């Protein structure tokens, strides 16, 4: 199931729809990390990114027949 979410994220990043976060001066772009049944999603603090993340998660719900609990989700700017 997690592979489907990763594929959706990679597809959005490759099309420039989603902007991940860079790591210092290294040419490394991070958009998500997975731990068991938890997922950390990273992106630039832009409104379009928030809408894209929500669309990706809704698509994942439909694709995997799972439910994303948005009430337990948090949005933070670091």
C-alpha positions, -999 to 999 in steps of 0.1 A, spaced: 0 0 0 28 24 9 43 21 -26 11 36 -41 15 67 -19 52 70 -28 44 67 -65 17 94 -62 42 117 -44 71 110 -69 48 117 -98 36 150 -84 72 161 -76 85 151 -111 57 171 -127 65 201 -106 31 201 -90 45 194 -55 76 211 -41 96 191 -15 122 204 9 159 207 2 186 197 27 211 225 32 234 229 2 231 192 -9 211 184 -40 187 162 -21 149 168 -22 127 152 5 90 149 1 80 121 24 93 96 51 74 65 62 75 48 96 53 17 100 18 31 97 29 68 100 39 91 72 57 125 74 51 147 45 75 176 36 70 205 13 76 242 9 51 263 29 29 273 0 -9 270 -3 -6 250 -35 15 224 -17 -13 220 9 -39 215 -17 -17 190 -36 -10 170 -4 -47 168 3 -54 157 -33 -27 130 -31 -40 117 3 -76 116 -10 -64 97 -42 -45 73 -19 -77 67 1 -96 58 -30 -68 37 -45 -60 17 -13 -96 16 2 -81 30 34 -91 61 54 -67 90 62 -76 105 96 -73 142 89 -83 150 125 -51 134 137 -30 151 110 -10 182 118 4 210 96 35 228 108 59 253 94 95 248 105 
